[in-house]
């Protein structure tokens, strides 16, 4: 059944509640106290000896797969206050792939590291092409299952160079042990692309495609041999599928490709900008796994332009210092219900790396949007128009206009904090029961089961906003949220606070 039909059915159920709500005696929804499942500031457990407590902490470049009833997450081994001497004393093997697991996408168990060492072949390739430097860490792992085998893709690189090795290991279990199977693709200083950040999609007819790449040349895609998990054609480096405007300065990286069997579309999520500051997620889609991929306005993502929509961007609701670095996403399919995960760097210093995991919702025309708040397993419910009347905080996501000095698409040392106007900050509005909006801008609002929530602020109608239940992390409340896109392709986020 198409997602739009499912959503229409949900909204029709809401109509029934509007008509019969009085007879059922249900009071209009009001936010209620609900403690957060974990704290955002983890400095108290940031010592190397505390690694078993890093369930949602030190998460960078996450990817996730559901195996049976368990979600497995793999991520780059980036650690706040990393200390090699303390790590050695605590038995922490720095530089490898972090592994976590969860039953509910909220509470995560730190399950250790995937590899005991950086693969020798990867180290030799990188250092032989980077003056003996690099290959000190494993980046951006990605898990794929094929028949009874699990394949863990990973990359080893020299920072700031296009010298990289993208390899694959196999295991009978998502928890290992892993056997190295070899190189999928490798690049050096003469390559136009960079062999990092893998993501794999399997088509309905059994084809395997891998997307990878970064600032150096943009994103590329190549076909894999299903039986080996390696390149279909030896030496193949693939074809270009995504770049961005002023690509010799501005960063694009961290692709994630998924297939939605209901919408019959392939979705390509990408990340823009420096990872510590204005990192943000955008998305395009295609009818074919190999592309071309088009954005919200029909632009080919392989052209050197900027693409929309923007799904995440640094933001701050009241009673919180805010989040930067909200990108490099993974997407997991939980029986047709989709979730996006990415790092979030706690402002203002942007050093702590927390897991952000948000539910994905779908607009009527088949574009993914994400919840403004992190997932906390709040049960979904139907809402009436009466439920939406109250005080709201709304964030209109916008691009940063600040021109930074960058190197290889990343910030220079000392530029790790956001500048003025780079944080998207919430504004308070009151939705009155008669459909008016009072606040910084006057406006109006309507809600119908067929069309969702429409908000008019100033001269713009923002249509098709999707209300849903969720956690107000800043105030530790269960509340109503909404998400959607404006006509310019920017995310619009809201949460009811009173």
C-alpha positions in Angstrom: 0.0 0.0 0.0 1.4 3.4 -1.0 2.6 5.6 1.9 0.2 8.4 0.8 -2.8 6.1 1.1 -1.6 4.9 4.5 -1.2 8.5 5.7 -4.6 9.4 4.3 -6.1 6.5 6.3 -4.5 7.8 9.4 -5.8 11.2 8.8 -9.3 9.9 8.1 -9.1 8.2 11.5 -8.4 11.6 13.0 -11.6 12.9 11.3 -13.6 10.3 13.2 -12.1 11.6 16.4 -13.0 15.1 15.6 -16.6 14.1 15.0 -16.9 11.7 17.9 -14.3 13.2 20.3 -16.9 14.8 22.6 -18.9 11.6 22.9 -15.8 9.7 23.7 -15.0 12.3 26.4 -11.3 12.7 25.4 -9.8 15.9 26.5 -7.6 17.9 24.0 -3.9 16.9 24.1 -1.6 18.7 26.5 2.2 18.2 26.8 3.1 16.1 29.9 6.2 15.4 31.8 8.4 12.6 30.5 12.1 12.2 31.5 14.7 11.9 28.8 16.2 8.4 28.4 19.7 9.8 28.6 21.6 13.1 29.1 23.2 15.1 26.3 26.4 16.1 28.2 28.5 13.0 28.7 31.7 14.6 30.0 31.3 12.7 33.3 31.7 9.4 31.4 34.2 10.4 28.8 37.2 8.7 30.3 38.6 5.8 28.4 37.7 3.4 31.3 34.0 4.4 30.9 33.7 3.0 27.3 31.0 0.6 28.3 28.7 3.6 29.0 29.1 5.1 25.6 25.8 3.7 24.3 24.7 6.9 22.6 28.0 8.8 23.0 31.0 9.2 20.8 28.8 8.4 17.8 30.2 9.6 14.5 29.3 8.5 10.9 26.7 5.9 12.0 25.1 3.2 9.9 22.5 0.7 11.1 20.9 -2.5 10.1 18.1 -4.5 11.7 19.0 -8.2 12.1 16.2 -10.3 13.6 14.9 -8.2 16.5 18.1 -6.4 17.1 19.5 -3.2 15.6 23.2 -3.1 15.0 25.0 0.2 14.6 28.6 0.7 13.3 30.5 4.0 13.4 33.8 5.7 13.0 36.0 5.4 16.2 35.9 9.2 17.0 36.2 9.7 20.8 35.9 12.9 22.8 39.0 13.5 24.9 40.8 10.5 23.4 43.8 9.6 25.5 46.1 6.9 24.2 47.8 6.2 27.5 44.5 5.9 29.3 43.1 3.8 26.5 46.0 1.3 26.7 45.4 1.0 30.5 41.7 0.4 30.0 42.2 -2.0 27.1 40.5 0.3 24.6 41.7 -0.5 21.0 41.7 3.0 19.5 41.2 3.5 15.8 38.8 0.7 14.9 35.0 0.4 14.2 32.7 1.0 17.1 29.7 -1.4 17.4 26.4 -0.9 19.3 23.2 -2.8 19.5 19.6 -2.0 20.6 16.2 -3.6 20.7 14.2 -0.3 20.6 16.4 2.3 18.8 16.5 4.3 22.1 18.7 2.4 24.5 22.0 1.3 23.0 24.6 -1.1 24.4 28.2 -0.4 23.5 29.4 -3.8 22.1 33.0 -3.0 21.5 35.1 -2.8 18.3 34.8 -4.8 15.1 38.4 -5.2 14.1 41.5 -5.9 16.2 43.7 -3.8 13.8 43.6 -1.7 10.7 44.0 -4.1 7.7 47.6 -4.3 6.6 46.7 -3.9 2.9 44.8 -0.7 3.6 47.7 0.8 5.6 50.3 -0.1 3.0 48.2 1.5 0.2 47.5 4.8 2.1 51.0 5.3 3.5 52.7 4.5 0.2 50.8 7.3 -1.5 50.8 9.8 1.3 54.4 10.1 2.3 54.1 7.5 5.0 51.2 9.3 6.7 47.6 8.5 7.4 45.9 5.2 8.0 45.5 5.9 11.7 41.7 5.1 11.9 38.9 3.3 10.1 36.1 5.5 8.9 32.4 5.2 8.0 31.6 1.5 8.2 28.5 0.1 6.5 26.9 -3.3 7.0 25.1 -5.3 4.3 23.7 -8.8 4.5 23.8 -11.2 1.6 22.4 -14.7 2.0 23.9 -16.0 5.3 26.9 -13.7 5.2 27.4 -10.2 6.7 29.6 -7.8 4.8 31.2 -4.8 6.6 32.5 -2.1 4.3 34.9 0.4 5.6 37.5 2.9 4.5 41.0 3.9 5.5 42.4 7.3 4.4 44.9 10.1 4.8 43.0 13.2 6.1 42.8 16.0 3.6 43.9 13.9 0.7 42.2 11.7 -1.9 44.4 8.8 -0.9 42.0 6.1 0.4 41.3 2.4 0.5 37.7 1.1 0.7 37.7 -2.5 1.8 35.2 -5.2 2.9 35.2 -8.0 5.5 32.8 -10.8 6.0 31.4 -12.7 9.0 28.7 -15.3 9.9 27.5 -12.9 12.6 26.9 -9.1 12.7 29.1 -9.1 15.8 32.0 -10.8 14.0 34.7 -12.1 14.0 35.5 -10.6 10.6 37.6 -12.0 7.7 39.1 -9.5 5.4 38.0 -10.1 1.8 39.9 -7.4 0.0 39.6 -4.0 -1.7 36.5 -2.7 -3.4 38.0 0.5 -4.7 41.1 2.6 -4.0 42.2 6.1 -4.9 45.4 8.1 -4.8 46.5 11.7 -5.3 45.9 11.4 -9.1 42.3 10.2 -8.7 39.4 12.6 -9.3 37.3 10.9 -6.5 38.0 9.7 -3.0 37.3 6.2 -1.8 35.5 6.8 1.5 32.0 6.7 3.0 30.4 3.6 1.4 26.7 2.8 1.2 25.2 -0.2 -0.6 21.7 -0.8 -2.0 20.4 -4.1 -3.3 17.7 -3.9 -6.0 14.6 -6.0 -6.3 16.2 -8.0 -9.1 19.3 -8.6 -7.0 21.8 -6.0 -8.3 24.2 -4.5 -5.8 25.3 -0.9 -6.1 27.7 1.0 -3.9 27.8 4.8 -3.5 30.9 6.5 -2.1 33.0 9.7 -2.2 33.6 13.1 -0.7 34.8 16.6 -1.3 37.4 15.3 -3.7 35.4 15.0 -6.9 32.0 14.5 -5.3 30.1 11.2 -5.1 30.4 8.2 -7.3 28.5 4.9 -7.8 29.7 1.5 -9.0 28.2 -1.9 -9.4 29.2 -4.8 -7.1 29.4 -8.5 -7.7 26.7 -10.0 -5.5 28.6 -13.2 -4.9 31.9 -11.5 -3.8 30.7 -8.1 -2.6 33.6 -6.5 -4.5 33.7 -4.6 -7.7 31.7 -6.1 -10.6 34.5 -5.1 -13.0 38.1 -5.1 -11.8 39.5 -1.6 -11.5 36.2 0.1 -11.8 35.8 3.4 -9.9 32.2 4.1 -11.0 30.4 7.1 -12.4 29.7 10.5 -11.0 26.2 11.0 -9.4 26.4 14.0 -7.1 28.4 17.2 -6.9 27.8 20.7 -5.6 28.3 24.4 -6.4 31.9 25.6 -6.0 33.0 22.1 -5.5 36.6 23.1 -5.2 35.8 24.7 -1.9 32.5 23.3 -0.6 32.1 19.9 0.8 29.8 17.1 -0.2 30.2 13.6 1.3 28.6 10.8 3.3 26.1 9.3 0.9 23.4 7.0 2.0 21.3 5.2 -0.6 18.1 3.3 0.1 15.3 1.8 -1.9 11.6 2.3 -0.9 9.6 -0.6 -2.3 6.3 1.2 -1.8 7.2 4.4 -3.6 9.4 2.5 -6.1 12.2 5.1 -5.7 15.9 5.1 -4.8 16.8 7.9 -2.3 20.2 9.4 -2.1 21.0 11.2 1.2 24.1 13.4 1.2 25.9 15.7 3.6 27.1 19.3 2.9 29.6 21.5 4.7 32.1 21.1 7.5 31.4 18.2 9.9 31.9 20.2 13.2 29.7 23.2 12.3 27.1 23.6 9.6 27.0 20.0 8.5 23.5 19.3 7.0 21.6 16.5 5.2 20.0 16.8 1.8 18.3 14.2 -0.4 17.5 13.4 -4.0 15.8 10.5 -5.7 15.8 8.3 -8.8 13.8 5.6 -10.5 17.0 3.6 -11.1 19.7 2.6 -8.6 22.5 4.0 -10.8 20.7 7.4 -11.2 20.5 10.0 -12.3 19.3 11.4 -9.0 17.1 14.6 -9.0 16.4 17.0 -6.2 13.1 18.6 -5.2 13.2 21.1 -8.0 14.2 18.5 -10.7 17.9 19.4 -10.8 20.3 16.6 -11.6 22.5 16.0 -8.6 25.5 15.3 -10.8 25.5 18.9 -12.0 27.7 21.3 -10.1 24.9 23.0 -8.2 23.3 23.0 -4.7 20.4 20.6 -4.1 17.3 20.7 -2.0 15.5 19.8 0.2 17.5 20.4 3.4 16.4 17.8 6.0 18.7 18.7 8.9 20.8 21.7 9.9 22.3 23.1 13.2 19.4 24.1 15.4 18.4 25.3 18.9 15.1 25.1 20.7 14.7 27.0 24.0 16.3 25.7 27.2 19.2 24.1 25.4 22.6 25.2 24.0 21.7 23.7 20.6 23.3 21.2 18.1 25.8 21.6 15.3 27.3 19.0 13.0 23.9 17.3 12.4 24.8 15.2 9.4 26.5 12.1 7.9 23.4 10.0 8.2 22.5 6.4 8.1 18.9 5.2 7.4 17.4 2.0 8.8 14.2 0.3 7.7 12.2 -1.2 10.5 9.5 -3.2 8.6 8.5 -0.2 6.5 9.0 2.4 9.2 12.2 4.5 8.4 14.6 6.2 10.8 17.6 8.5 10.2 20.6 8.5 12.5 23.5 11.0 12.5 25.9 12.7 14.8 24.9 15.8 16.7 27.6 18.0 18.2 26.6 19.7 21.5 27.1 23.4 21.2 28.7 25.8 21.8 32.0 23.9 21.7 30.8 21.2 19.3 33.1 18.6 20.6 30.7 16.1 22.2 29.2 13.7 19.6 25.8 12.3 20.6 23.6 9.9 18.6 20.7 11.7 17.0 18.0 9.2 15.7 14.9 10.7 14.1 11.9 9.1 12.6 11.4 9.7 8.9 8.0 10.8 7.6 6.9 11.2 4.0 5.2 14.1 2.2 2.3 13.5 -0.1 4.6 13.7 -3.1 7.0 11.2 -1.7 9.8 13.2 -0.2 11.4 12.2 3.2 11.3 14.6 6.1 12.6 14.0 9.6 11.2 14.7 13.0 12.5 17.9 14.7 13.2 15.8 17.9 15.2 12.6 18.5 13.2 9.4 18.7 12.3 8.3 22.2 9.7 5.5 21.5 6.7 7.7 22.2 3.6 5.8 20.8 2.0 7.5 17.9 -1.7 8.6 18.1 -4.3 10.4 16.1 -4.7 14.2 16.7 -7.6 16.5 16.2 -7.6 20.2 15.3 -8.3 20.9 19.0 -5.1 19.2 20.0 -3.0 21.5 17.9 -4.2 24.7 19.5 -1.6 26.0 22.0 1.9 27.6 22.2 4.5 26.3 19.8 8.2 26.7 19.1 8.9 26.7 15.3 12.2 26.5 13.5 12.4 27.5 9.8 15.6 25.8 8.7 17.8 28.1 6.6 21.3 27.8 5.0 24.3 29.4 6.6 25.5 32.5 4.7 28.8 32.9 6.6 31.9 32.5 4.4 34.5 30.4 6.2 38.0 29.6 5.3 38.1 25.9 4.4 40.7 23.3 3.7 39.6 20.1 1.8 36.0 21.2 2.6 36.6 21.3 6.3 37.1 24.1 8.8 40.5 25.4 9.8 41.8 24.9 13.3 40.0 27.2 15.8 36.9 27.5 13.6 35.0 24.8 15.5 32.2 26.9 16.9 29.2 28.3 15.0 29.2 32.0 14.0 26.3 34.4 14.3 23.2 33.4 12.3 24.6 29.9 11.6 22.3 28.3 14.2 18.6 27.9 13.3 16.8 29.2 16.4 13.2 28.6 17.4 10.5 31.3 17.5 7.4 31.2 19.7 4.0 31.3 18.2 0.5 30.7 19.6 -2.1 28.7 17.6 -5.5 30.0 18.7 -8.5 27.7 18.5 -10.1 29.9 15.9 -7.2 29.3 13.4 -5.1 32.4 14.1 -1.4 32.6 14.7 0.1 35.2 17.1 3.8 35.8 17.5 6.8 37.3 15.6 4.7 37.1 12.5 0.9 37.0 12.5 -0.7 34.3 10.5 -3.2 31.5 10.4 -3.4 27.8 10.5 -5.7 25.0 9.4 -5.7 21.2 9.8 -7.6 18.7 7.8 -7.1 14.9 7.6 -6.7 15.1 3.8 -4.1 17.9 3.7 -2.4 17.8 7.1 -1.3 21.0 8.8 -1.0 24.3 6.8 0.7 27.3 8.5 0.6 30.7 7.0 3.3 33.0 8.3 3.6 36.4 6.6 2.9 35.9 2.9 3.9 32.2 2.8 1.7 29.2 3.1 3.6 26.1 4.3 1.5 23.2 3.4 1.4 19.5 4.2 3.1 19.6 7.6 2.9 16.3 9.4 1.9 16.2 13.1 3.2 13.3 15.2 3.8 12.4 18.8 7.3 12.7 20.2 9.7 13.7 23.0 10.5 17.4 23.8 14.1 16.7 24.8 14.7 20.3 25.8 11.9 20.3 28.3 11.6 16.6 29.0 7.9 16.4 27.9 5.8 14.2 25.8 4.3 16.5 23.1 3.1 17.0 19.6 5.7 17.7 16.9 5.4 18.5 13.2 7.7 18.4 10.2 7.6 19.2 6.6 9.0 21.4 3.8 8.3 24.9 2.7 8.2 25.9 -1.0 11.9 26.6 -1.0 12.9 23.1 0.1 13.8 24.0 3.7 12.6 21.9 6.6 10.0 23.4 8.9 10.0 22.0 12.4 7.6 22.6 15.3 6.8 21.4 18.8 4.0 22.3 21.1 5.3 23.5 24.5 2.0 24.5 26.2 
